[in-house]
Every structure is written in structure tokens, then in C-alpha cells.
Amino acid sequence: MQNILVVMADQLSALALGCYRNAAVKSPHIDRLADEGVLFDAAYSSSPLCTPARYAFMTGQNISACGGYDNAAYLPATMPTFAHYLRLMGYRTCLSGKMHFVGPDQLHGFEDRVTTDIYPADFGWVPDWHNPQQRIDLWYHNMSSVKQAGVATITNQLAYDDEVGAQAMRVIYDHARSEDERPLCLVASFIHPHDPYATRQKYWDLYRDVDIPLPSVSRPARQDAHNARLEKVIALDAVDLSEQEIINARRAYYGNVSYVDEWLGRLLATLDECGMADNTTIVFTSDHGDMLGEFGLWYKMSFREWSNRIPMIVHRPGRYSPGRISAPVAQVDVLPTLVDIAAEATAAQKPDPIDPLHGRSLIPLCDGNADNDPNACISEYLAEGTAAPMLMIRRGQYKYISCSTDPEQLFDLDKDPLELENLSQHPLLDEFRNEAAAYWDSEALQQTVIRDQDRRRAVNAALRLGRYQGWDFNPARDAGQEYTRSHMDLTRFDITSRHPRPVAFKPKYR
């Protein structure tokens, strides 16, 4: 039996981890996982925004296909996810934490969900491609997270992640002492290190004597077209930032990376306590990254490396030799990877894909077999900060970015890791340009997205009139079946709720 633990951070750039060569960040548990496992050095978000990235992660489909356009995108209950596939293969599936599902189905294949979500499940955050220059102040990012960075004893997000971690540990303990013989797939999904950049004193103090560098690339005098739009999206010019404020924001962000790292350590220790460490495959990843001041930008929504490059680690030391994989991969690869892990571990037959999958299993790469690998991945962006579909193709060392309203971009990441030189005359441009044109009809997709935005805004307006009924998830809890109750066989329950089981004995009197 092979259990699966997926640990997902939010807005965690791969470039903000020790195992991805960041010397300032303290992430010992993540680094240990990477040292013992397979690290993907060029993993990308399938879309650098929360909900779209998570829909790609769950469905194995690119967002233009599954409809995960933005943070108020609706995922139909008929859309199969890896939780559905794993249940078909005999797994118990459970979610603790954020997944930002939108709509009345808040499970999408998970048998259990032990926390609510931190973000809304309704259509309140729909962008408007009719008016792309208009800021929606109610929910757009602004610079308060940077200006107010520092120490906090408690925040909305710290309260949430404390619960996410504690409930995930409880799921592992409950599984270990359960009489349910199915393997477990647990997704523990934390909101940190997502802004606001506020961290507890202990994590702030971890970086007291650490030289936290300023961004490698300062804000240029002339931004590229998309970066210029993002400056307006985050209201960058509404404030003046000092170097110390930038360092403070990065320090608090790094502190929250260490906070997530500590929770990973606790989950690993819980697996070990319960005797599950040797039969649990661990996948560690994030939904997208954070610009952290690079190019003067903050947060996500960009195909630039700090925003779009994510950690991807597969850990199963007895099965996969430690190593670093250079091939570009993306979140759509997670579903076929988990299905392959389950098929190998349980000897269950792999279900045929219900919908076409855009990802490939990463298991061949974990096994050192790159012969038939495409050495490429794509990322799409269809939300605020643009009014036309944006496409990124990462193939080998090259990153190509295409949008019908913008000049195209091509970077050689081996020679130019900071993405400073747009290779506007490179001979590969024609090849990438043709690939992008063959990949989608940008104008038709633009109209599809606009119609979908209009539909969701109209539905949302109607649902706000009269009594409002939200779709936010309420975790079910039956106190009548918890702890000790009078209808239970007390001795048997004390035994079955204990792990490891106590040694049996025969009483003298019955």
C-alpha cells in the first residue's frame, strides 16, 4: 500500500527556497525532501494565478480547456480530477486547506474535506475584459502588503494555516488508527507565504542576521507591455517604496516560507510517528510564485521566473533515486503522475482518461528516462492584467511569451536567467510563433472568455438580490461520533482509537 501526501504552498516561488539555490531562505525540511527526492528544476505554474493554477493541478487540463480562466472561474462537478481517479483506484481522498473551488461543488472528488476555504466560492471576483484598464479596488491587489510588511502575532492567514496543519496531522493520525484498509491521498494546502507579508516574531527573528538582498532586477524605466499593465493592476505608483520597506517585505515573505517549512516538518514527523513514512509518496509544490520586487513588481500574474516558476519535488527514496531534472514541467503533469503512483502501488488498473489530459506522467523522468519526454511545458494567463489570451511556451532553455496585444518575447534562460534580453531577431521565433498559432485561436478564445465573464457577472448580480446564499464550504462534524459516547463499546473504542494498538490480553472474568 502506498499512501500519497501532497503538500501545496501558495505563492511560493521556487527561487525562494534553499534547494533552488536561494542562500538567504531557511527551508531545511523542504531542502531535505529535495535532497532525498527528485527535484524538478524547471517546474512552472500552468497559470500564475490561484484558482486557474489549482484547476490545472486538479484536472490535468490547461485552463483554456477546463474553463479555469480566473479567480472566480467555475469548475463543473462533471469535470474529473485526480481525486476522482484515485477514488476509482481504491484510495481514500482528503483535502485540508485551500483549493479555491468556485461553485456549489466544494469537494470535486475528495471524500473528505476537513477545513473550509480561505477564499470565496462565488462569482464576486470576475475580471472585466470589456474595461481592462479599470481597477476593481474591492479585490485587486494593492501595495498595502508591502508598505505594512513586518511582524504580526496573528493574521487571517496564520489562523487559517494553523488549522490546516493541525487538521492535516489529525487526518494522518486518524488514518493510522482507522480500520479502513484503503491507502490515503491527503492534500495539505497552505495559504502561506502568500501576501500580506506579515510573519510571526519567531520567523522574523530567524532572519535577524541574514543579508536579505534587494531584487536582482530593479524597476526599469520602460517596462514591457504586460509588466506595465501589472504596475497599474497592483497600483504600484500609489506609493513610494524605500529599500528598507522592500527588504522588510522580502524578510517577512521568507519568514512565512520558514513557517510553511515548519509545517512540512511536522507532517513528516507525524508520518514517521504513525509508521507511514516508508509507504508514503510525498509531492511538494505551489500554485505559483511571487515577483517580490523583481522588475519593480509584486505578487503574481506574470510569466517571469519569480512569478511563474514553482517548486516540484517527488519524494519516495526507496523507489526513486535522488536527482535534479532539468526538463520543463507544469502542474497539469500532477494528475497523470499521481495516477501512475497509485497504479504501481496498488496494482489497480488505471482508469481511462474521461477527458483528454494535457499533462504527462513525471514517473519516467523520476526513473531517469527522458527519451520520449517533450522537454517542454506551457502556461496560460486569462485573467486581470490582460484583455487577450497570453501564452508561455518553455522548451529546453528557451521561454517564449505571446499575446496578440503585445510584442512577443523570447528569452534564453541559460544565458540570460534574469530575462533581460528579448531575442527579438532570433531564428527560433518563427518556430515558436507557428506553435502558438497552432496551439489556439487567440481571438476566438478571447470572445469565449468575455462571454463567460459576462455570464458570471450577471448570475452574481442576481444572487446578490434578496437573501444571499453562498457556496462556501462548511466542514461537517458530528460530535455524537467523536471521543467517548454512551452508545459505544468503551473498551473496543479505546483500543481502536489508539495507535499503535495495545497488546491484547485475556481477562480472568467475562
C-alpha positions, -999 to 999 in steps of 0.1 A, spaced: 0 0 0 14 34 -10 -1 65 6 2 99 -11 8 132 7 6 163 -15 18 195 3 9 227 -15 21 262 -7 6 293 -21 26 320 -39 59 302 -32 84 308 -59 110 281 -65 136 309 -64 127 314 -27 140 280 -15 173 268 -4 171 237 -26 166 260 -56 198 279 -47 185 307 -26 212 312 1 191 335 23 160 314 29 158 289 57 138 259 45 155 228 60 126 204 57 118 212 21 156 211 13 158 177 29 129 164 9 147 177 -22 180 161 -12 163 127 -7 139 130 -37 135 141 -73 136 179 -77 123 194 -109 144 224 -117 122 240 -143 86 235 -130 61 261 -139 26 271 -129 1 262 -156 -13 297 -149 2 322 -125 -29 329 -105 -45 309 -76 -77 294 -90 -65 287 -126 -33 271 -113 -53 248 -90 -78 238 -116 -49 227 -139 -33 209 -109 -66 191 -101 -78 183 -137 -46 177 -157 -60 201 -182 -49 236 -194 -71 264 -182 -84 272 -217 -98 237 -219 -112 233 -183 -126 269 -181 -104 279 -152 -99 314 -165 -96 335 -133 -101 335 -96 -139 334 -100 -139 306 -126 -164 278 -122 -153 242 -123 -183 219 -132 -190 189 -109 -187 167 -140 -150 177 -145 -129 148 -134 -100 155 -110 -72 134 -97 -93 128 -66 -120 111 -87 -94 89 -105 -77 79 -72 -111 70 -57 -117 48 -87 -84 31 -78 -93 24 -42 -79 55 -24 -94 75 4 -90 111 -6 -90 141 17 -83 178 14 -71 200 43 -68 237 33 -72 259 3 -82 249 -32 -103 279 -42 -130 259 -58 -158 282 -72 -193 269 -73 -216 247 -52 -194 216 -56 -167 222 -30 -153 186 -30 -146 178 -66 -138 142 -59 -124 145 -23 -142 121 0 -134 143 30 -126 180 34 -116 190 69 -114 228 67 -133 255 49 -115 275 22 -99 309 29 -112 325 -3 -147 330 -16 -165 303 -36 -188 327 -55 -186 348 -87 -175 380 -68 -140 383 -83 -147 382 -120 -124 404 -142 -138 426 -169 -121 424 -203 -146 450 -216 -128 475 -194 -93 461 -189 -78 495 -177 -103 498 -148 -90 488 -114 -115 468 -93 -104 482 -59 -126 458 -39 -104 428 -46 -74 438 -68 -40 437 -51 -26 470 -39 7 479 -22 -6 477 14 11 443 18 45 458 10 40 491 29 27 472 60 52 443 60 65 431 93 56 411 124 21 400 135 11 377 163 -19 365 144 -35 373 110 -64 359 90 -39 337 71 -19 325 102 -52 314 119 -61 296 87 -28 277 82 -26 268 119 -59 250 114 -49 235 80 -17 220 95 -34 207 127 -62 191 107 -38 175 83 -19 160 112 -52 147 126 -61 131 93 -28 112 93 -33 101 130 -69 90 122 -58 71 91 -31 53 111 -56 41 137 -85 35 113 -98 1 104 -102 14 68 -77 -5 48 -76 18 18 -45 39 11 -47 76 18 -43 105 -5 -41 137 16 -37 171 1 -25 197 27 -28 231 11 -14 261 29 -21 298 21 14 310 30 37 325 20 10 344 0 9 381 9 2 401 31 38 399 42 32 395 79 50 368 98 53 358 135 81 371 156 99 337 157 101 336 119 111 372 116 139 366 141 152 337 120 164 363 96 179 388 121 215 382 109 207 372 73 217 395 45 184 397 25 193 411 -9 173 436 -28 157 424 -61 182 414 -87 164 435 -114 152 469 -103 122 486 -119 132 495 -154 125 529 -169 105 512 -196 86 481 -188 74 456 -214 37 458 -222 24 432 -197 46 444 -169 33 480 -175 -2 467 -171 6 449 -139 20 481 -124 -15 495 -128 -32 463 -115 -13 464 -82 -14 503 -80 24 504 -78 26 542 -83 2 549 -55 31 546 -30 68 553 -27 89 524 -15 122 527 3 148 500 1 142 491 37 105 485 30 114 462 1 138 443 24 111 441 51 86 426 27 111 400 15 121 392 50 85 386 61 79 365 30 110 344 37 97 341 73 65 327 60 84 303 38 100 290 70 66 288 86 54 265 58 86 246 60 80 240 97 45 226 90 60 203 64 84 191 91 55 184 115 37 164 88 68 144 81 73 137 118 36 126 121 41 102 92 71 88 110 53 85 143 25 66 127 48 42 108 37 56 75 70 73 64 82 43 44 50 38 25 40 74 16 50 92 -15 52 130 -10 48 156 -36 57 192 -26 46 221 -49 30 255 -51 3 271 -72 26 300 -85 53 323 -73 58 359 -63 77 387 -80 89 401 -46 100 433 -62 118 419 -92 113 444 -122 96 466 -95 66 441 -95 50 422 -67 27 392 -63 20 370 -94 1 372 -128 34 373 -147 52 347 -168 85 359 -154 105 334 -134 99 346 -99 61 346 -105 57 315 -127 84 291 -115 73 268 -88 88 240 -66 81 205 -77 95 177 -56 86 140 -57 99 121 -26 100 83 -24 136 73 -16 131 36 -18 117 39 -53 133 70 -70 169 79 -67 176 115 -57 183 138 -85 176 171 -103 156 171 -135 161 199 -160 132 192 -183 104 218 -181 72 205 -164 40 220 -152 10 215 -128 -10 196 -155 16 168 -150 5 162 -114 -27 142 -122 -11 116 -145 18 113 -121 -4 105 -91 -24 80 -112 8 63 -121 20 62 -85 -14 47 -74 -14 21 -102 21 9 -94 14 8 -56 -20 -8 -57 -18 -29 -88 -52 -13 -97 -60 -7 -133 -55 28 -144 -88 44 -154 -90 56 -190 -90 94 -191 -125 108 -190 -113 140 -207 -81 145 -227 -52 152 -204 -26 179 -213 0 167 -188 23 137 -189 34 115 -160 66 126 -144 74 90 -133 96 82 -164 117 113 -155 119 102 -119 132 69 -132 158 87 -153 141 80 -186 139 112 -207 140 95 -241 104 103 -251 99 134 -229 88 166 -248 113 187 -228 86 214 -228 56 228 -210 31 257 -214 14 282 -192 -16 303 -200 -30 335 -185 -66 347 -190 -74 370 -160 -69 405 -148 -39 424 -162 -46 415 -198 -76 417 -222 -63 390 -245 -51 354 -240 -14 351 -230 7 320 -237 41 310 -225 60 281 -240 91 268 -222 110 245 -244 145 235 -235 164 266 -225 140 290 -242 110 308 -229 86 323 -254 57 346 -245 29 355 -269 -1 379 -266 -20 394 -295 -18 429 -280 19 428 -271 52 424 -288 63 388 -285 92 379 -262 119 352 -263 145 346 -236 174 322 -234 173 312 -197 207 295 -198 225 326 -209 200 352 -195 184 338 -163 172 373 -153 153 377 -186 168 410 -195 174 405 -233 144 399 -255 157 379 -285 135 398 -310 155 387 -340 163 351 -330 158 324 -358 137 303 -334 110 330 -333 92 317 -364 90 282 -349 76 294 -316 52 318 -334 38 290 -355 35 268 -325 15 294 -307 -8 300 -337 -14 262 -339 -20 259 -302 -51 282 -300 -72 306 -319 -65 336 -297 -93 358 -310 -119 331 -306 -107 323 -271 -108 360 -262 -145 361 -271 -152 329 -252 -136 343 -221 -155 376 -224 -189 358 -228 -180 337 -197 -172 367 -177 -204 384 -187 -224 353 -178 -208 350 -143 -212 387 -136 -249 385 -145 -255 355 -123 -236 371 -94 -257 403 -97 -289 382 -94 -277 362 -65 -268 393 -45 -305 404 -45 -327 392 -17 -313 365 6 -277 357 -3 -267 320 -2 -230 314 -5 -213 283 -17 -185 284 9 -177 250 23 -187 242 59 -168 212 72 -192 185 85 -187 175 121 -207 150 141 -199 154 178 -221 124 186 -195 101 170 -164 118 185 -144 108 215 -164 88 241 -202 84 238 -226 61 257 -237 41 226 -201 29 220 -184 -2 233 -160 18 255 -132 -8 257 -132 -16 220 -133 21 211 -103 29 234 -84 1 216 -94 11 180 -87 48 186 -51 40 198 -20 38 176 -2 15 178 -27 -10 190 -21 -22 226 -12 -58 233 -42 -79 237 -49 -97 270 -74 -122 283 -93 -111 314 -100 -137 341 -137 -129 342 -160 -123 314 
